Amino acid sequence: MSILKKYNEETEAGVLSLDEAQIKTIEILDQLSNSLSKRVKNKYILKFKKNHKIIKGIYLWGGVGSGKSMLMDKFFEASVLKNKTRVHFHSFMQQTHKSLYDLRKTGTKNPIEKIIKDIAKKTDLLCFDELQITDITDAMLVGRLFEGLISSNVAIVITSNRIPDSLYKDGLNRNLFLPFISLIKDSLIIHKLDTNTDYRQKKLSKKVLYYSPIDKKSQLKVNKLWNDITNGDSTKLKINVNDRVFIFNKFKNGVARASFNDLCGVPLGPADYLCIAEVLNLIIIENIPILTPSKANEAKRFITLIDTLYEAKVRLICSAADIPKNLYPKGMNSFEFERTASRLIEMQSDEWGLQ
């Protein structure tokens, strides 16, 4: 079934809202899907045509909540290619860094080339969700990776909030990153999902985003919100910071779900929370307790976490034992917590995060 036919069925059933910008995007994705099906049959012929210029995929960009990830998911599901992979870009880069480290440790020559060959050998289509470059090590590596994958005729589909020319903007040694931007623009269809609607924001509009107390009723409401936003699907997301690994057991298209204890009951710091905020658009934090003076470390981490999410404009849904101002009435840094309580209230607003 074509992506457009599936989309029309879901809009007629009321599952999705009809959006002309999404339809234009789907038409391009359908064309690409058909092209890739034919290309795989001629994959080995194309390998010998070094100067044969073909479009290798699509770079789909647009605002948060516009439906980029949803449309890429539909493209991925509709593709008849057997050797296909869909991965969050952040996870892919972290796995690549780990593979590089392991290969160098064993003395492997040209480890990047080996990684490219290993991927190309078993992959015809790679779908990357939420490409963003904030780290210089990623910036220096991604160009070589993509150049190798594209020259190996691996089709690439990317979603991003940024137009290619804005990637790694103001980054250190950005001039060394510019060839990657040129590669993307020369090799992929650059398409903007030009809709004015933030569907994720729309789903949250007029909804309660802070549930208290923690009971069966609030749990059911949080579960419903999660299912509405993610359609009940999720995968794991691993985030590496230095030598530490943080795992979201529930993650889907920039939306994560975790408990207070997962995030603040373990020794995480500002660098960890910054990495978490960089890959999320929305987070559900469950089971926030009333904190006593003996839980000063947990309270400090929670203060840091909320500050980081606030500055990064990450939408927040919570379940807590009490209203924000009563969560940490006394103890070390309880004065600072007054700002946290205020931000917890502000972040529930429909308008928050839009400015």
BALOBA-1460 file (C-alpha; in Angstrom, 3 decimals):
// residues 355
<rec num="1" residu="m" x="0.000" y="0.000" z="0.000"/>
<rec num="2" residu="s" x="1.291" y="3.483" z="-0.871"/>
<rec num="3" residu="i" x="2.003" y="5.924" z="1.937"/>
<rec num="4" residu="l" x="-0.600" y="8.332" z="0.559"/>
<rec num="5" residu="k" x="-3.321" y="5.675" z="0.490"/>
<rec num="6" residu="k" x="-2.561" y="4.705" z="4.092"/>
<rec num="7" residu="y" x="-2.540" y="8.384" z="5.104"/>
<rec num="8" residu="n" x="-5.903" y="9.014" z="3.423"/>
<rec num="9" residu="e" x="-7.418" y="6.010" z="5.190"/>
<rec num="10" residu="e" x="-6.232" y="7.319" z="8.561"/>
<rec num="11" residu="t" x="-7.501" y="10.850" z="7.920"/>
<rec num="12" residu="e" x="-10.903" y="9.499" z="6.859"/>
<rec num="13" residu="a" x="-11.003" y="7.423" z="10.056"/>
<rec num="14" residu="g" x="-10.147" y="10.497" z="12.128"/>
<rec num="15" residu="v" x="-6.821" y="9.076" z="13.293"/>
<rec num="16" residu="l" x="-4.921" y="11.916" z="11.591"/>
<rec num="17" residu="s" x="-5.822" y="15.455" z="10.541"/>
<rec num="18" residu="l" x="-5.639" y="16.242" z="6.829"/>
<rec num="19" residu="d" x="-2.655" y="18.506" z="6.150"/>
<rec num="20" residu="e" x="-1.771" y="19.670" z="2.624"/>
<rec num="21" residu="a" x="1.894" y="20.137" z="3.555"/>
<rec num="22" residu="q" x="2.038" y="16.554" z="4.788"/>
<rec num="23" residu="i" x="0.390" y="15.325" z="1.585"/>
<rec num="24" residu="k" x="3.043" y="17.092" z="-0.527"/>
<rec num="25" residu="t" x="5.719" y="15.433" z="1.588"/>
<rec num="26" residu="i" x="4.069" y="12.028" z="1.262"/>
<rec num="27" residu="e" x="3.986" y="12.354" z="-2.528"/>
<rec num="28" residu="i" x="7.763" y="12.861" z="-2.520"/>
<rec num="29" residu="l" x="8.255" y="9.957" z="-0.118"/>
<rec num="30" residu="d" x="6.099" y="7.712" z="-2.305"/>
<rec num="31" residu="q" x="8.189" y="8.632" z="-5.354"/>
<rec num="32" residu="l" x="11.350" y="7.889" z="-3.420"/>
<rec num="33" residu="s" x="9.962" y="4.569" z="-2.198"/>
<rec num="34" residu="n" x="9.176" y="3.490" z="-5.759"/>
<rec num="35" residu="s" x="12.580" y="4.654" z="-6.972"/>
<rec num="36" residu="l" x="14.402" y="2.754" z="-4.228"/>
<rec num="37" residu="s" x="12.524" y="-0.443" z="-5.001"/>
<rec num="38" residu="k" x="13.791" y="-0.292" z="-8.580"/>
<rec num="39" residu="r" x="17.264" y="0.818" z="-7.544"/>
<rec num="40" residu="v" x="17.915" y="-2.173" z="-5.290"/>
<rec num="41" residu="k" x="17.428" y="-4.467" z="-8.266"/>
<rec num="42" residu="n" x="20.233" y="-2.585" z="-10.036"/>
<rec num="43" residu="k" x="22.365" y="-1.973" z="-6.943"/>
<rec num="44" residu="y" x="25.344" y="-3.962" z="-8.119"/>
<rec num="45" residu="i" x="25.242" y="-2.400" z="-11.585"/>
<rec num="46" residu="l" x="25.249" y="1.080" z="-10.051"/>
<rec num="47" residu="k" x="28.324" y="0.259" z="-7.984"/>
<rec num="48" residu="f" x="30.352" y="0.091" z="-11.199"/>
<rec num="49" residu="k" x="28.986" y="3.385" z="-12.541"/>
<rec num="50" residu="k" x="31.151" y="5.775" z="-10.564"/>
<rec num="51" residu="n" x="29.867" y="8.893" z="-12.327"/>
<rec num="52" residu="h" x="26.239" y="7.835" z="-12.276"/>
<rec num="53" residu="k" x="24.424" y="10.638" z="-10.419"/>
<rec num="54" residu="i" x="21.302" y="9.505" z="-8.597"/>
<rec num="55" residu="i" x="19.281" y="10.975" z="-5.760"/>
<rec num="56" residu="k" x="20.165" y="8.973" z="-2.690"/>
<rec num="57" residu="g" x="17.303" y="9.925" z="-0.411"/>
<rec num="58" residu="i" x="15.620" y="12.840" z="1.269"/>
<rec num="59" residu="y" x="16.429" y="15.386" z="3.958"/>
<rec num="60" residu="l" x="13.104" y="16.297" z="5.568"/>
<rec num="61" residu="w" x="13.156" y="19.339" z="7.808"/>
<rec num="62" residu="g" x="10.575" y="21.457" z="9.597"/>
<rec num="63" residu="g" x="9.359" y="22.617" z="12.967"/>
<rec num="64" residu="v" x="8.867" y="20.507" z="16.069"/>
<rec num="65" residu="g" x="5.587" y="18.596" z="15.999"/>
<rec num="66" residu="s" x="5.048" y="19.025" z="12.247"/>
<rec num="67" residu="g" x="4.862" y="15.257" z="11.673"/>
<rec num="68" residu="k" x="8.313" y="14.570" z="10.199"/>
<rec num="69" residu="s" x="9.005" y="11.476" z="12.285"/>
<rec num="70" residu="m" x="5.488" y="10.149" z="11.758"/>
<rec num="71" residu="l" x="5.805" y="10.455" z="7.971"/>
<rec num="72" residu="m" x="9.253" y="8.882" z="7.978"/>
<rec num="73" residu="d" x="7.841" y="5.989" z="10.010"/>
<rec num="74" residu="k" x="5.136" y="5.483" z="7.385"/>
<rec num="75" residu="f" x="7.753" y="5.618" z="4.621"/>
<rec num="76" residu="f" x="9.886" y="3.066" z="6.472"/>
<rec num="77" residu="e" x="6.948" y="0.718" z="7.047"/>
<rec num="78" residu="a" x="5.823" y="0.992" z="3.411"/>
<rec num="79" residu="s" x="9.258" y="0.326" z="1.936"/>
<rec num="80" residu="v" x="9.561" y="-3.143" z="0.425"/>
<rec num="81" residu="l" x="13.300" y="-3.155" z="1.054"/>
<rec num="82" residu="k" x="14.281" y="-5.978" z="3.380"/>
<rec num="83" residu="n" x="17.610" y="-4.540" z="4.486"/>
<rec num="84" residu="k" x="16.443" y="-1.357" z="6.150"/>
<rec num="85" residu="t" x="17.185" y="0.346" z="9.455"/>
<rec num="86" residu="r" x="15.492" y="3.188" z="11.317"/>
<rec num="87" residu="v" x="17.497" y="4.766" z="14.110"/>
<rec num="88" residu="h" x="17.625" y="7.918" z="16.190"/>
<rec num="89" residu="f" x="20.606" y="9.907" z="14.919"/>
<rec num="90" residu="h" x="22.028" y="10.410" z="18.400"/>
<rec num="91" residu="s" x="21.983" y="6.656" z="19.078"/>
<rec num="92" residu="f" x="23.620" y="5.947" z="15.723"/>
<rec num="93" residu="m" x="26.490" y="8.343" z="16.388"/>
<rec num="94" residu="q" x="27.063" y="6.991" z="19.880"/>
<rec num="95" residu="q" x="27.189" y="3.434" z="18.555"/>
<rec num="96" residu="t" x="29.593" y="4.575" z="15.830"/>
<rec num="97" residu="h" x="31.922" y="6.156" z="18.387"/>
<rec num="98" residu="k" x="31.864" y="2.923" z="20.396"/>
<rec num="99" residu="s" x="32.630" y="0.848" z="17.293"/>
<rec num="100" residu="l" x="35.504" y="3.171" z="16.400"/>
<rec num="101" residu="y" x="36.927" y="2.845" z="19.895"/>
<rec num="102" residu="d" x="36.695" y="-0.960" z="19.798"/>
<rec num="103" residu="l" x="38.263" y="-1.200" z="16.325"/>
<rec num="104" residu="r" x="41.145" y="1.118" z="17.209"/>
<rec num="105" residu="k" x="41.727" y="-0.890" z="20.359"/>
<rec num="106" residu="t" x="42.260" y="-4.006" z="18.237"/>
<rec num="107" residu="g" x="44.579" y="-2.155" z="15.857"/>
<rec num="108" residu="t" x="42.205" y="-2.244" z="12.876"/>
<rec num="109" residu="k" x="43.431" y="-0.117" z="9.976"/>
<rec num="110" residu="n" x="40.988" y="2.424" z="8.522"/>
<rec num="111" residu="p" x="38.269" y="1.739" z="11.127"/>
<rec num="112" residu="i" x="35.825" y="4.256" z="9.629"/>
<rec num="113" residu="e" x="35.995" y="2.507" z="6.262"/>
<rec num="114" residu="k" x="35.325" y="-0.819" z="7.972"/>
<rec num="115" residu="i" x="32.258" y="0.604" z="9.723"/>
<rec num="116" residu="i" x="30.961" y="1.977" z="6.414"/>
<rec num="117" residu="k" x="31.518" y="-1.347" z="4.635"/>
<rec num="118" residu="d" x="29.832" y="-3.290" z="7.441"/>
<rec num="119" residu="i" x="26.760" y="-1.038" z="7.290"/>
<rec num="120" residu="a" x="26.585" y="-1.024" z="3.474"/>
<rec num="121" residu="k" x="26.900" y="-4.808" z="3.327"/>
<rec num="122" residu="k" x="23.665" y="-5.318" z="5.261"/>
<rec num="123" residu="t" x="21.735" y="-2.091" z="4.605"/>
<rec num="124" residu="d" x="19.951" y="-0.673" z="1.563"/>
<rec num="125" residu="l" x="18.027" y="2.012" z="3.445"/>
<rec num="126" residu="l" x="18.985" y="4.025" z="6.526"/>
<rec num="127" residu="c" x="16.407" y="6.309" z="8.149"/>
<rec num="128" residu="f" x="17.808" y="8.807" z="10.659"/>
<rec num="129" residu="d" x="15.399" y="10.554" z="13.006"/>
<rec num="130" residu="e" x="16.198" y="13.997" z="14.417"/>
<rec num="131" residu="l" x="19.595" y="14.800" z="12.988"/>
<rec num="132" residu="q" x="21.329" y="17.547" z="14.889"/>
<rec num="133" residu="i" x="25.004" y="18.253" z="15.394"/>
<rec num="134" residu="t" x="26.106" y="19.860" z="18.653"/>
<rec num="135" residu="d" x="29.377" y="18.047" z="19.310"/>
<rec num="136" residu="i" x="32.636" y="18.665" z="17.448"/>
<rec num="137" residu="t" x="33.525" y="14.959" z="17.433"/>
<rec num="138" residu="d" x="30.237" y="14.207" z="15.653"/>
<rec num="139" residu="a" x="30.793" y="17.141" z="13.299"/>
<rec num="140" residu="m" x="34.203" y="15.845" z="12.252"/>
<rec num="141" residu="l" x="33.024" y="12.253" z="11.819"/>
<rec num="142" residu="v" x="29.631" y="12.540" z="10.150"/>
<rec num="143" residu="g" x="30.970" y="13.796" z="6.805"/>
<rec num="144" residu="r" x="33.226" y="10.791" z="6.248"/>
<rec num="145" residu="l" x="30.481" y="8.409" z="7.323"/>
<rec num="146" residu="f" x="27.813" y="9.797" z="5.025"/>
<rec num="147" residu="e" x="30.176" y="10.198" z="2.092"/>
<rec num="148" residu="g" x="31.075" y="6.521" z="2.383"/>
<rec num="149" residu="l" x="27.479" y="5.376" z="2.802"/>
<rec num="150" residu="i" x="26.236" y="7.460" z="-0.111"/>
<rec num="151" residu="s" x="29.034" y="6.283" z="-2.411"/>
<rec num="152" residu="s" x="28.090" y="2.717" z="-1.410"/>
<rec num="153" residu="n" x="24.538" y="3.376" z="-2.647"/>
<rec num="154" residu="v" x="22.921" y="3.213" z="0.769"/>
<rec num="155" residu="a" x="19.740" y="5.282" z="0.544"/>
<rec num="156" residu="i" x="19.402" y="7.817" z="3.345"/>
<rec num="157" residu="v" x="16.315" y="9.519" z="4.756"/>
<rec num="158" residu="i" x="16.805" y="12.163" z="7.437"/>
<rec num="159" residu="t" x="14.483" y="14.225" z="9.616"/>
<rec num="160" residu="s" x="15.723" y="17.388" z="11.281"/>
<rec num="161" residu="n" x="14.407" y="20.589" z="12.804"/>
<rec num="162" residu="r" x="17.049" y="22.541" z="10.884"/>
<rec num="163" residu="i" x="17.636" y="23.406" z="7.254"/>
<rec num="164" residu="p" x="21.017" y="21.926" z="6.186"/>
<rec num="165" residu="d" x="22.734" y="25.329" z="6.060"/>
<rec num="166" residu="s" x="21.929" y="25.858" z="9.759"/>
<rec num="167" residu="l" x="23.415" y="22.574" z="10.983"/>
<rec num="168" residu="y" x="26.212" y="22.974" z="13.553"/>
<rec num="169" residu="k" x="25.713" y="26.733" z="13.335"/>
<rec num="170" residu="d" x="28.413" y="28.667" z="15.233"/>
<rec num="171" residu="g" x="30.114" y="25.347" z="16.055"/>
<rec num="172" residu="l" x="33.840" y="25.029" z="16.661"/>
<rec num="173" residu="n" x="35.811" y="24.652" z="13.390"/>
<rec num="174" residu="r" x="32.542" y="24.745" z="11.437"/>
<rec num="175" residu="n" x="34.435" y="25.330" z="8.187"/>
<rec num="176" residu="l" x="35.555" y="21.687" z="8.402"/>
<rec num="177" residu="f" x="31.893" y="20.657" z="8.624"/>
<rec num="178" residu="l" x="30.722" y="22.560" z="5.533"/>
<rec num="179" residu="p" x="31.602" y="19.750" z="3.054"/>
<rec num="180" residu="f" x="29.018" y="17.581" z="4.834"/>
<rec num="181" residu="i" x="26.348" y="20.212" z="4.188"/>
<rec num="182" residu="s" x="27.343" y="20.337" z="0.513"/>
<rec num="183" residu="l" x="27.207" y="16.536" z="0.341"/>
<rec num="184" residu="i" x="23.678" y="16.496" z="1.775"/>
<rec num="185" residu="k" x="22.469" y="19.215" z="-0.595"/>
<rec num="186" residu="d" x="24.041" y="17.551" z="-3.640"/>
<rec num="187" residu="s" x="22.921" y="13.999" z="-2.849"/>
<rec num="188" residu="l" x="19.527" y="14.241" z="-1.159"/>
<rec num="189" residu="i" x="16.215" y="15.887" z="-1.938"/>
<rec num="190" residu="i" x="15.915" y="18.790" z="0.512"/>
<rec num="191" residu="h" x="12.268" y="19.203" z="1.456"/>
<rec num="192" residu="k" x="10.637" y="21.382" z="4.076"/>
<rec num="193" residu="l" x="7.493" y="20.095" z="5.759"/>
<rec num="194" residu="d" x="5.954" y="23.537" z="5.644"/>
<rec num="195" residu="t" x="3.020" y="23.337" z="8.022"/>
<rec num="196" residu="n" x="2.062" y="25.918" z="10.619"/>
<rec num="197" residu="t" x="0.563" y="23.291" z="12.919"/>
<rec num="198" residu="d" x="2.460" y="21.771" z="15.827"/>
<rec num="199" residu="y" x="0.545" y="18.508" z="16.195"/>
<rec num="200" residu="r" x="2.336" y="17.508" z="19.369"/>
<rec num="201" residu="q" x="1.427" y="20.857" z="20.921"/>
<rec num="202" residu="k" x="-2.119" y="20.420" z="19.619"/>
<rec num="203" residu="k" x="-2.435" y="17.040" z="21.354"/>
<rec num="204" residu="l" x="-1.374" y="18.656" z="24.624"/>
<rec num="205" residu="s" x="-3.553" y="21.757" z="24.229"/>
<rec num="206" residu="k" x="-6.003" y="22.239" z="27.097"/>
<rec num="207" residu="k" x="-4.702" y="19.026" z="28.673"/>
<rec num="208" residu="v" x="-3.619" y="18.716" z="32.292"/>
<rec num="209" residu="l" x="0.152" y="18.145" z="32.275"/>
<rec num="210" residu="y" x="0.775" y="17.914" z="36.026"/>
<rec num="211" residu="y" x="-0.977" y="15.123" z="37.938"/>
<rec num="212" residu="s" x="-1.174" y="15.027" z="41.713"/>
<rec num="213" residu="p" x="-1.417" y="13.043" z="43.909"/>
<rec num="214" residu="i" x="0.178" y="9.848" z="42.633"/>
<rec num="215" residu="d" x="-2.666" y="7.367" z="42.439"/>
<rec num="216" residu="k" x="-4.362" y="4.982" z="40.035"/>
<rec num="217" residu="k" x="-6.427" y="7.775" z="38.496"/>
<rec num="218" residu="s" x="-3.421" y="9.950" z="37.671"/>
<rec num="219" residu="q" x="-1.515" y="6.904" z="36.403"/>
<rec num="220" residu="l" x="-4.313" y="6.103" z="33.949"/>
<rec num="221" residu="k" x="-4.326" y="9.695" z="32.698"/>
<rec num="222" residu="v" x="-0.560" y="9.720" z="32.183"/>
<rec num="223" residu="n" x="-0.812" y="6.399" z="30.353"/>
<rec num="224" residu="k" x="-3.494" y="7.849" z="28.078"/>
<rec num="225" residu="l" x="-1.367" y="10.895" z="27.259"/>
<rec num="226" residu="w" x="1.596" y="8.651" z="26.469"/>
<rec num="227" residu="n" x="-0.525" y="6.489" z="24.182"/>
<rec num="228" residu="d" x="-2.037" y="9.536" z="22.453"/>
<rec num="229" residu="i" x="1.401" y="10.988" z="21.750"/>
<rec num="230" residu="t" x="3.265" y="7.812" z="20.785"/>
<rec num="231" residu="n" x="0.432" y="5.487" z="19.681"/>
<rec num="232" residu="g" x="1.646" y="3.195" z="22.458"/>
<rec num="233" residu="d" x="4.871" y="2.336" z="20.651"/>
<rec num="234" residu="s" x="8.330" y="2.773" z="22.120"/>
<rec num="235" residu="t" x="11.934" y="1.679" z="21.900"/>
<rec num="236" residu="k" x="14.956" y="2.050" z="24.141"/>
<rec num="237" residu="l" x="17.309" y="5.016" z="23.843"/>
<rec num="238" residu="k" x="20.863" y="4.885" z="25.178"/>
<rec num="239" residu="i" x="22.670" y="8.134" z="25.932"/>
<rec num="240" residu="n" x="26.401" y="8.042" z="26.624"/>
<rec num="241" residu="v" x="28.027" y="10.837" z="28.603"/>
<rec num="242" residu="n" x="31.723" y="10.334" z="29.190"/>
<rec num="243" residu="d" x="31.903" y="6.842" z="30.743"/>
<rec num="244" residu="r" x="28.275" y="6.735" z="31.860"/>
<rec num="245" residu="v" x="25.265" y="5.323" z="30.033"/>
<rec num="246" residu="f" x="21.706" y="6.491" z="30.652"/>
<rec num="247" residu="i" x="18.876" y="4.392" z="29.212"/>
<rec num="248" residu="f" x="15.330" y="5.487" z="28.504"/>
<rec num="249" residu="n" x="13.341" y="2.255" z="28.403"/>
<rec num="250" residu="k" x="10.460" y="4.115" z="26.766"/>
<rec num="251" residu="f" x="11.270" y="6.458" z="23.879"/>
<rec num="252" residu="k" x="9.545" y="7.367" z="20.611"/>
<rec num="253" residu="n" x="10.232" y="10.191" z="18.155"/>
<rec num="254" residu="g" x="11.774" y="12.617" z="20.629"/>
<rec num="255" residu="v" x="9.387" y="11.705" z="23.458"/>
<rec num="256" residu="a" x="10.634" y="9.859" z="26.543"/>
<rec num="257" residu="r" x="9.138" y="8.501" z="29.739"/>
<rec num="258" residu="a" x="11.021" y="7.899" z="32.986"/>
<rec num="259" residu="s" x="10.562" y="7.982" z="36.736"/>
<rec num="260" residu="f" x="11.941" y="10.571" z="39.132"/>
<rec num="261" residu="n" x="14.176" y="7.882" z="40.586"/>
<rec num="262" residu="d" x="15.552" y="7.017" z="37.133"/>
<rec num="263" residu="l" x="16.545" y="10.636" z="36.550"/>
<rec num="264" residu="c" x="17.351" y="12.010" z="39.995"/>
<rec num="265" residu="g" x="17.922" y="8.981" z="42.202"/>
<rec num="266" residu="v" x="21.231" y="8.237" z="40.505"/>
<rec num="267" residu="p" x="24.385" y="10.396" z="40.345"/>
<rec num="268" residu="l" x="23.686" y="12.377" z="37.165"/>
<rec num="269" residu="g" x="24.948" y="15.910" z="36.643"/>
<rec num="270" residu="p" x="24.488" y="18.947" z="34.366"/>
<rec num="271" residu="a" x="26.324" y="17.307" z="31.434"/>
<rec num="272" residu="d" x="24.016" y="14.270" z="31.601"/>
<rec num="273" residu="y" x="20.872" y="16.381" z="31.723"/>
<rec num="274" residu="l" x="22.110" y="18.560" z="28.864"/>
<rec num="275" residu="c" x="22.615" y="15.480" z="26.667"/>
<rec num="276" residu="i" x="19.147" y="14.256" z="27.615"/>
<rec num="277" residu="a" x="17.566" y="17.617" z="26.769"/>
<rec num="278" residu="e" x="19.339" y="17.751" z="23.403"/>
<rec num="279" residu="v" x="17.587" y="14.612" z="22.124"/>
<rec num="280" residu="l" x="14.094" y="15.223" z="23.554"/>
<rec num="281" residu="n" x="11.129" y="17.359" z="22.589"/>
<rec num="282" residu="l" x="8.937" y="16.108" z="25.423"/>
<rec num="283" residu="i" x="9.484" y="14.099" z="28.587"/>
<rec num="284" residu="i" x="7.128" y="12.447" z="31.056"/>
<rec num="285" residu="i" x="8.574" y="12.330" z="34.579"/>
<rec num="286" residu="e" x="6.600" y="10.065" z="36.888"/>
<rec num="287" residu="n" x="6.371" y="9.538" z="40.629"/>
<rec num="288" residu="i" x="7.998" y="12.743" z="41.852"/>
<rec num="289" residu="p" x="7.962" y="12.378" z="45.661"/>
<rec num="290" residu="i" x="7.825" y="14.909" z="48.451"/>
<rec num="291" residu="l" x="11.502" y="15.462" z="49.216"/>
<rec num="292" residu="t" x="12.839" y="15.622" z="52.762"/>
<rec num="293" residu="p" x="16.100" y="17.262" z="53.924"/>
<rec num="294" residu="s" x="17.779" y="13.843" z="53.735"/>
<rec num="295" residu="k" x="17.065" y="13.854" z="49.985"/>
<rec num="296" residu="a" x="19.004" y="17.060" z="49.308"/>
<rec num="297" residu="n" x="21.094" y="15.408" z="46.559"/>
<rec num="298" residu="e" x="17.980" y="14.229" z="44.727"/>
<rec num="299" residu="a" x="16.431" y="17.687" z="45.124"/>
<rec num="300" residu="k" x="19.525" y="19.378" z="43.689"/>
<rec num="301" residu="r" x="19.511" y="17.031" z="40.699"/>
<rec num="302" residu="f" x="15.825" y="17.738" z="40.122"/>
<rec num="303" residu="i" x="16.502" y="21.488" z="40.222"/>
<rec num="304" residu="t" x="19.259" y="21.046" z="37.630"/>
<rec num="305" residu="l" x="17.101" y="18.783" z="35.470"/>
<rec num="306" residu="i" x="14.144" y="21.177" z="35.375"/>
<rec num="307" residu="d" x="16.426" y="24.160" z="34.681"/>
<rec num="308" residu="t" x="17.985" y="22.264" z="31.770"/>
<rec num="309" residu="l" x="14.641" y="21.174" z="30.312"/>
<rec num="310" residu="y" x="13.301" y="24.705" z="30.731"/>
<rec num="311" residu="e" x="16.204" y="26.337" z="28.902"/>
<rec num="312" residu="a" x="16.022" y="23.737" z="26.110"/>
<rec num="313" residu="k" x="12.242" y="24.266" z="25.735"/>
<rec num="314" residu="v" x="11.495" y="20.568" z="26.311"/>
<rec num="315" residu="r" x="7.794" y="20.025" z="27.030"/>
<rec num="316" residu="l" x="7.079" y="18.360" z="30.369"/>
<rec num="317" residu="i" x="4.382" y="16.086" z="31.777"/>
<rec num="318" residu="c" x="4.594" y="15.083" z="35.447"/>
<rec num="319" residu="s" x="2.971" y="12.960" z="38.097"/>
<rec num="320" residu="a" x="3.861" y="14.047" z="41.618"/>
<rec num="321" residu="a" x="2.946" y="13.477" z="45.238"/>
<rec num="322" residu="d" x="1.849" y="17.097" z="45.722"/>
<rec num="323" residu="i" x="1.635" y="20.488" z="44.029"/>
<rec num="324" residu="p" x="5.026" y="21.968" z="42.992"/>
<rec num="325" residu="k" x="5.532" y="24.334" z="45.940"/>
<rec num="326" residu="n" x="5.078" y="21.473" z="48.438"/>
<rec num="327" residu="l" x="7.572" y="19.053" z="46.885"/>
<rec num="328" residu="y" x="10.630" y="20.322" z="48.795"/>
<rec num="329" residu="p" x="9.501" y="22.557" z="51.677"/>
<rec num="330" residu="k" x="12.767" y="22.554" z="53.611"/>
<rec num="331" residu="g" x="16.338" y="21.404" z="53.289"/>
<rec num="332" residu="m" x="19.529" y="22.409" z="51.492"/>
<rec num="333" residu="n" x="18.720" y="24.389" z="48.304"/>
<rec num="334" residu="s" x="15.021" y="24.632" z="49.216"/>
<rec num="335" residu="f" x="15.217" y="28.358" z="48.400"/>
<rec num="336" residu="e" x="16.432" y="27.502" z="44.882"/>
<rec num="337" residu="f" x="13.575" y="25.034" z="44.624"/>
<rec num="338" residu="e" x="11.107" y="27.921" z="44.690"/>
<rec num="339" residu="r" x="12.285" y="28.752" z="41.152"/>
<rec num="340" residu="t" x="11.862" y="25.101" z="40.178"/>
<rec num="341" residu="a" x="8.290" y="25.081" z="41.507"/>
<rec num="342" residu="s" x="7.540" y="28.234" z="39.547"/>
<rec num="343" residu="r" x="8.939" y="26.719" z="36.358"/>
<rec num="344" residu="l" x="6.951" y="23.520" z="36.840"/>
<rec num="345" residu="i" x="3.799" y="25.638" z="36.833"/>
<rec num="346" residu="e" x="4.913" y="27.775" z="33.879"/>
<rec num="347" residu="m" x="5.787" y="24.706" z="31.788"/>
<rec num="348" residu="q" x="2.165" y="23.507" z="32.003"/>
<rec num="349" residu="s" x="0.952" y="26.460" z="29.944"/>
<rec num="350" residu="d" x="-0.196" y="25.896" z="26.343"/>
<rec num="351" residu="e" x="1.918" y="28.871" z="25.280"/>
<rec num="352" residu="w" x="5.103" y="27.741" z="27.010"/>
<rec num="353" residu="g" x="7.907" y="26.739" z="24.666"/>
<rec num="354" residu="l" x="6.398" y="28.455" z="21.616"/>
<rec num="355" residu="q" x="8.336" y="31.693" z="21.960"/>
